[in-house]
Amino acid sequence: MSSEPGAQHHRASMGMVLLALIIGQICLHSTMAGVRMAAPLLVLSQSHATWTVGVLMGLFATAPIVLALHAGRLADRHGYHRPLYLAVGLTATGGAIALIATWCPLPWDFAALCIAATLTGAGANFGLITIQRTAGRTARDATELRRIFSWLGLAPALSNVAGPVLAGVLIDHGGFRVAFGALMLLPLLGLWWARRVPAETPPPAAPSARARSSWELLYTPGLRRLLAVNWLLSASWDAHSFIVPILGHQRGFSASAIGLVLGVFAMAVAGVRLLIPMLAHRLREQEVLVGAMLWTAAVFAVYPLVNSAWTMGACAVALGLALGSVQPMIMTTLHQLTPHDRHGEAIALRSMTINFSSAVMPLMFGFAGAALGAASLFWVMGVAVAAGSALARRIRTPADAVRT
């Protein structure tokens, strides 16, 4: 009985820290998502060429690819607060430069927006890596890791709604300057909540320790398989976002119907992440990953055969349940496979994989879709994901070894 008050205190303390981390990520990611929606609109309103929008959108993902490993090392060396201050500084500065762009003459406004896109993308990714690393350290076992990363996984979904909606409403009612001004201030709210996160004192490095390359982590047993599985599932997410509008247009669906299909997919993702904390003690990472990949392959096999918006919506819900369950399992496995003092670098490697996929795969989908047809892309991805489930079966964590 004496341990029960201690367990209750731990849960209460962990809950407050987790809330602070979620709010911190929402503040950073919402700013990036809002600028990512508003900046192209400003570019088009200033009569810039359409190709400039593509350049602008690519910069949001380029900086995270280049700076992810640095962010991971910084988090491993200094804990939560110093990297978070840098993330807030980068994101808020990006918002400020976007605001300045509204006063810049042509073509300097586009140059300023490119800088803003780079900084907000870098800041949001710095914050994501730092927050995910810190979240993993609040857990005492694998079950708590699943719960924590399920709750934390809601932050990007909420941010991708809050940021663009806030920016859109403010643009309509006050113009771009009001929108960028509000987005510039939003990351500062995360600093107030950062006080709820305990300061971390990393152990000093041994004087004789040699500098270690982050790429050495790829030799960690199981990590390359995990990153490959993560890439396949991330590409599945990108494929769905890319193909559904094309498929819907080909079948004569209205814009609202296509939006509804994508919307119910996002709702299913959020719903399964709300459900996982209640089932965390019954789940095993390997089983969930294998099941999600086979389920995704099955949905992709059916998707091109349905002809109504309602049946496409049903497929989107099924796919959202599968892909929404993956992120908590990937993060839990990542923390169990990699050394405790290098979690930040490991998360950075995963971040690089996802951002590279998001930058490159739409181009590949475009070329492949032109050659094979949009519907065939679902079948190609389904075969790839089904084959990749063999990799997921071979991923074993220390907890799996204890069970056997």
C-alpha positions in Angstrom: 0.0 0.0 0.0 2.9 2.4 0.7 3.8 2.5 -3.0 0.4 3.6 -4.1 0.7 7.3 -3.1 4.1 7.3 -4.9 2.6 5.8 -8.0 -0.2 8.4 -7.9 2.3 11.2 -7.5 4.3 9.9 -10.4 1.2 9.8 -12.6 0.2 13.3 -11.7 3.7 14.6 -12.2 4.0 12.8 -15.5 0.6 14.1 -16.6 1.6 17.7 -16.0 4.9 17.3 -17.8 3.2 15.6 -20.7 0.6 18.4 -21.0 3.4 20.9 -21.1 5.2 19.0 -23.8 2.0 18.6 -25.9 1.2 22.3 -25.6 4.8 23.2 -26.5 4.7 21.1 -29.6 1.3 22.5 -30.6 2.6 26.1 -30.3 5.6 25.4 -32.4 4.0 23.2 -35.0 0.9 25.4 -35.4 3.1 28.4 -36.3 4.9 26.3 -38.9 1.6 24.9 -40.3 0.0 28.4 -40.3 3.0 30.0 -42.1 3.1 27.0 -44.5 -0.6 27.7 -45.5 -0.4 31.6 -45.5 3.0 32.1 -47.2 1.9 30.5 -50.6 -1.3 32.6 -50.5 0.8 35.7 -50.1 3.1 34.7 -52.9 0.2 34.1 -55.3 -1.5 37.3 -54.3 1.6 39.2 -55.3 1.5 37.6 -58.7 4.6 35.5 -58.4 5.0 32.5 -60.7 3.3 29.2 -59.6 6.7 27.4 -59.4 7.7 29.7 -56.5 5.1 28.0 -54.4 6.8 24.7 -54.9 10.1 26.1 -53.9 8.6 27.7 -50.8 6.9 24.5 -49.7 10.0 22.4 -50.2 12.0 24.7 -47.9 9.8 23.7 -44.9 11.1 20.1 -45.2 14.6 20.9 -46.3 15.9 22.5 -43.1 14.7 19.6 -40.9 16.6 17.1 -43.1 19.8 19.2 -42.9 19.6 20.1 -39.2 17.9 17.1 -37.6 21.1 15.4 -36.4 22.4 18.6 -34.9 19.1 19.0 -33.0 19.3 15.4 -31.7 22.9 15.9 -30.4 22.0 19.2 -28.8 19.1 17.6 -27.0 21.3 14.7 -25.8 23.9 17.1 -24.5 21.7 19.8 -22.9 18.3 18.1 -22.2 15.0 19.9 -22.8 15.2 23.6 -22.1 18.2 25.0 -24.1 17.1 23.2 -27.4 13.5 24.4 -26.8 14.6 28.0 -26.4 16.4 27.6 -29.8 13.4 26.1 -31.4 11.1 28.9 -30.1 13.7 31.5 -31.3 13.9 30.0 -34.8 10.1 29.6 -35.1 9.2 33.0 -33.8 11.9 34.7 -35.9 10.5 32.9 -39.0 7.1 34.3 -38.1 8.6 37.8 -37.7 10.4 37.6 -41.1 7.1 36.5 -42.7 5.5 39.6 -41.2 8.3 41.8 -42.5 7.8 40.2 -46.0 4.3 41.9 -46.1 6.2 45.3 -46.3 8.9 44.1 -48.7 8.9 45.2 -52.3 9.0 42.7 -55.1 10.9 40.3 -55.4 12.4 40.7 -51.9 9.1 39.6 -50.4 9.6 36.1 -51.8 13.2 35.9 -50.6 12.0 36.9 -47.1 9.3 34.2 -47.2 11.9 31.6 -48.2 13.9 32.5 -45.1 10.7 32.4 -43.0 9.9 28.9 -44.4 13.4 27.7 -43.6 13.4 29.0 -40.0 9.9 27.9 -39.1 10.5 24.4 -40.5 13.8 24.2 -38.6 12.3 25.5 -35.4 9.3 23.1 -35.5 11.6 20.1 -36.1 14.1 21.2 -33.4 11.2 21.3 -31.0 9.7 18.0 -32.2 13.0 16.1 -31.6 13.6 17.7 -28.2 10.0 17.1 -27.0 9.9 13.5 -28.2 13.2 12.8 -26.5 12.1 14.4 -23.2 8.7 12.6 -23.4 10.4 9.2 -23.6 12.4 10.0 -20.4 9.2 10.5 -18.3 8.2 6.8 -18.8 9.2 4.0 -16.5 8.4 1.1 -18.8 7.2 0.2 -22.3 3.6 0.5 -21.4 4.0 4.1 -20.3 6.0 4.8 -23.4 3.1 3.6 -25.6 0.7 5.8 -23.6 2.9 8.9 -23.7 3.6 8.7 -27.4 -0.1 8.1 -28.2 -1.0 11.3 -26.3 1.9 13.2 -27.8 0.9 12.0 -31.3 -2.2 14.1 -31.0 -0.2 17.3 -31.1 0.7 17.3 -34.8 -2.9 16.5 -35.8 -4.3 19.3 -33.7 -1.5 21.7 -34.9 -2.3 20.9 -38.6 -5.8 22.0 -37.9 -5.2 24.9 -35.5 -2.4 26.6 -37.4 -4.0 26.9 -40.9 -7.5 27.7 -39.4 -6.1 30.5 -37.3 -4.1 31.9 -40.2 -7.0 31.7 -42.5 -9.5 33.4 -40.2 -7.0 36.2 -39.4 -6.2 36.7 -43.1 -9.9 37.0 -43.9 -10.6 39.5 -41.1 -7.3 41.4 -40.6 -5.0 40.6 -43.5 -1.6 38.8 -43.8 0.1 41.2 -41.3 -2.3 40.3 -38.5 -2.0 36.6 -39.3 1.8 36.5 -39.4 1.9 38.7 -36.2 -0.2 36.2 -34.3 1.8 33.2 -35.6 5.0 35.0 -34.6 3.8 35.2 -30.9 2.3 31.7 -30.7 5.7 29.9 -29.9 6.3 32.2 -26.9 3.3 30.5 -25.2 5.3 27.3 -25.2 8.0 29.0 -23.1 5.6 29.6 -20.2 4.7 25.9 -20.2 8.3 24.9 -20.4 8.7 25.8 -16.7 6.6 22.7 -15.9 9.3 20.4 -17.4 12.0 19.5 -14.9 15.5 20.5 -15.8 17.7 17.7 -16.8 21.4 17.4 -16.0 23.0 15.1 -18.5 25.9 13.0 -17.1 29.3 14.5 -18.1 31.1 12.8 -20.9 34.2 10.8 -20.0 37.4 12.8 -20.9 38.7 9.9 -23.0 35.5 9.4 -24.9 35.9 9.8 -28.7 33.4 11.7 -30.8 30.8 9.3 -32.0 29.1 9.5 -35.4 25.4 9.5 -35.4 25.5 7.1 -38.4 27.0 4.5 -36.0 23.6 4.2 -34.6 22.5 2.4 -37.8 24.5 -0.6 -36.6 22.3 -0.9 -33.5 20.5 -4.3 -33.9 17.0 -3.8 -35.3 17.3 0.0 -35.9 17.7 -0.2 -39.7 14.7 -2.5 -39.9 12.7 -0.1 -37.8 13.6 2.9 -39.9 12.8 0.9 -43.1 9.4 0.0 -41.6 8.9 3.7 -40.6 9.7 4.8 -44.1 7.2 2.4 -45.7 4.4 3.5 -43.4 5.3 7.2 -43.8 5.3 6.7 -47.6 1.9 5.1 -47.3 0.6 8.2 -45.5 2.0 10.4 -48.3 0.6 8.1 -51.0 -2.9 8.4 -49.5 -2.7 12.2 -49.3 -1.4 12.4 -52.9 -3.7 9.9 -54.6 -7.1 10.5 -53.0 -7.5 14.0 -54.5 -6.5 12.7 -57.9 -8.7 9.6 -57.7 -11.7 11.7 -56.4 -11.3 14.2 -59.2 -11.2 11.4 -61.8 -14.4 10.0 -60.4 -16.2 13.4 -60.4 -16.3 13.9 -56.6 -16.9 17.4 -55.3 -14.1 19.2 -53.5 -16.1 18.9 -50.2 -16.4 15.1 -50.7 -12.6 14.8 -51.3 -12.0 16.9 -48.2 -14.4 14.8 -46.2 -12.5 11.6 -47.2 -9.2 13.2 -46.0 -10.9 14.6 -42.9 -12.3 11.2 -41.7 -8.8 9.8 -42.2 -7.4 12.4 -39.8 -10.2 11.7 -37.4 -9.5 8.0 -37.4 -5.8 8.7 -36.7 -6.7 10.9 -33.7 -9.3 8.3 -32.5 -6.9 5.4 -32.4 -4.3 7.5 -30.6 -6.9 8.3 -27.9 -7.7 4.6 -27.7 -4.1 3.3 -27.4 -3.5 4.6 -23.8 -6.4 2.5 -22.5 -5.1 -0.6 -24.2 -1.3 0.0 -23.8 -0.8 -2.8 -21.3 -2.2 -5.3 -23.8 -0.2 -4.3 -26.8 3.1 -5.4 -28.2 5.0 -3.2 -30.6 6.0 -5.9 -33.0 2.4 -7.3 -33.3 0.9 -3.9 -33.8 3.4 -2.9 -36.5 3.0 -6.2 -38.4 -0.8 -6.0 -38.1 -0.8 -2.3 -39.2 1.3 -3.1 -42.3 -0.9 -6.0 -43.4 -4.1 -4.0 -42.7 -2.7 -1.1 -44.8 -1.8 -3.4 -47.7 -5.4 -4.9 -47.6 -7.0 -1.4 -47.6 -4.7 -0.3 -50.5 -5.8 -3.4 -52.4 -9.5 -2.4 -52.1 -9.2 1.4 -52.4 -9.0 1.6 -56.2 -12.0 -0.6 -56.6 -14.5 1.6 -54.7 -16.5 4.1 -56.6 -18.4 6.3 -54.2 -17.3 8.9 -51.7 -18.9 7.0 -48.8 -16.9 3.8 -49.6 -13.7 5.8 -50.0 -14.5 7.4 -46.7 -14.8 3.9 -45.1 -11.5 2.9 -46.6 -9.9 6.2 -45.3 -11.2 5.4 -41.7 -9.8 1.8 -41.9 -6.4 3.2 -43.2 -6.4 5.9 -40.5 -6.8 3.3 -37.7 -3.9 1.3 -39.1 -1.5 4.2 -39.7 -2.5 6.1 -36.6 -1.5 3.2 -34.4 2.0 3.1 -35.8 3.8 6.2 -34.4 3.5 5.3 -30.7 4.8 1.8 -31.5 7.7 3.2 -33.6 8.7 5.6 -30.9 8.4 3.1 -28.1 10.6 0.6 -30.0 13.1 3.3 -30.9 13.6 4.2 -27.3 14.0 0.5 -26.3 16.5 -0.3 -29.1 18.9 2.7 -28.8 21.3 3.7 -26.0 19.7 5.9 -23.3 22.2 8.8 -23.9 21.6 8.9 -27.7 17.8 9.0 -27.9 17.9 12.4 -29.4 20.2 11.3 -32.3 18.0 8.3 -32.9 14.9 10.4 -33.1 16.8 12.7 -35.5 17.5 9.8 -37.8 13.9 8.9 -37.8 13.0 12.6 -38.5 15.4 12.7 -41.4 13.8 9.6 -42.9 10.3 11.0 -42.6 11.1 14.5 -44.0 13.2 13.0 -46.9 10.2 10.8 -47.7 7.8 13.7 -47.6 10.1 15.7 -49.9 10.9 13.0 -52.4 8.0 10.6 -52.5 5.4 13.1 -54.0 7.7 13.6 -57.0 8.0 9.8 -57.4 4.3 9.4 -57.1 3.8 12.0 -59.7 6.0 10.3 -62.3 4.7 6.8 -61.4 1.1 8.0 -61.5 1.6 9.4 -65.0 3.0 6.1 -66.1 0.8 3.6 -64.3 -2.3 5.6 -63.3 -3.3 6.9 -59.8 -5.2 3.8 -58.9 -2.3 1.5 -59.6 -0.1 3.4 -57.1 -2.3 2.0 -54.3 -1.6 -1.5 -55.4 2.2 -0.9 -55.8 2.3 0.6 -52.3 0.2 -2.2 -50.9 2.6 -4.8 -52.3 5.6 -2.9 -50.9 4.0 -2.6 -47.4 3.0 -6.2 -47.3 6.5 -7.3 -48.2 7.9 -4.9 -45.6 5.9 -6.6 -42.8 8.6 -9.3 -42.9 11.0 -6.7 -41.6 8.7 -5.7 -38.8 8.4 -9.4 -37.7 12.2 -9.4 -37.2 12.4 -6.4 -34.9 12.9 -7.5 -31.4 13.1 -5.3 -28.3 14.7 -6.2 -25.0 11.1 -6.6 -23.6 10.4 -9.2 -26.4 13.5 -11.1 -25.3 12.3 -11.2 -21.7 8.9 -12.6 -22.8 10.5 -15.4 -24.7 
